[in-house]
């Protein structure tokens, strides 16, 4: 049973997240031959205050106009 763990910034619509789940499930089924009902997907939305690159959070970069 494949488990796919996706971490992303918040802000996508419910339909976008549902489309992602459908596409990941289909791709896994196609690539691995696993039945779609055996594919597990975890979507984790992490606030921009908790993402950082080079010592600066995404929120800070956005405020500075760098993102």
Beta strands, then each sheet from edge to edge (+ up, - down):
strand 1: 3-9
strand 2: 40-46
strand 3: 52-53
strand 4: 56-57
sheet 1: 1+ 2+
sheet 2: 3+ 4-
end
